[in-house]
């Protein structure tokens, strides 16, 4: 918890903090090569969704992800048929593997 409270609310500093222990592989095994952007996406997704971080750190995490070279805006999308077809949806690109490839989903 102390480490979470110490996370910086500045996107560049947060990125540096999250990459501090990055050594070219995933979080689970040293033999599992992973690009820095995929590693940041994976770790930050857990941080945003599962950790008790402050709203400022959460905002910095989203800004940091938006600033990654591998993240591209896909433009507006429409959600599926239910419950409100006219509402804009979210088009999400997630790592498909450890090689920097991404897959897309609509939520």
Secondary structure, 3 states (H helix, E strand, C coil): CHHHHCCCCCHHHHHHHHCCCCCCECCCCCCCECCHHHHHHHHHHHHHHHCCCCHHHHHHHHHHHHCCCCCCCCCCCECCCCCCCCCECCEEEEECCCCCCEEEEEC
